[in-house]
Amino acid sequence: MNDDKPTVRGVLKETLSKGYVKRALQRGASRNSAWNLLLLPIGGACITGAFWLLVLIMWNVHLLFHSEHANKFADYWRVTGKDTSISSFMLLAPLLFASLPVGLMLTNCILWCIPPARRVFDTEANGVKWASFGERMQSLWSGALIIVSVCLIVSLIGAITLTGLK
């Protein structure tokens, strides 16, 4: 197995080896077109959308175990804002982390669907390790497998144990 590919092992090797920040900055320096300005707003919207979707899904999972909270979604946010319980934190916080790779993958897919942007990004990725669309998506997928799985399990525990809504 080649560890230079964006697999889970390859991503860990890349990020934990000496000089990672320098290599990451070099990858970023190759992205200098105006199309890159779309990454921030589209990425922010995709991450926010992924987070909100995950919250709604996990709230519905919570309702499977606590049907008495069916009309208490607004109360959940008030309780979370004032007196955050461990269960409430466990339900919500991991979803922030889980939404990152999901939102970034969605952002890449959206921009890949714009032919001029795709051509520019492909040109910028020439000769840069892990900068092509396929390699970026593979590395995000490798990270997402671990991050999203762990975060959803923690959030599920929070959803099941959250009982403090009145």
Buried (B, 14 or more C-beta within 10 A) or exposed (E): EEEEBBBEEBBBEBEEEEEEEEBEEEBEEBBEBEBBEBBEEBBEBBBEBBBEBBBEBBBEBBBEEBEEBEEBBEEBEEBBEEEEBEBBBBBBBBBBBBBBBBBBBBBBEBBBEBEEBBEBBEEBBEEBEBBBBEBBBBBBBBBBEEBBEEBBEBBBBBBBBBEBBE
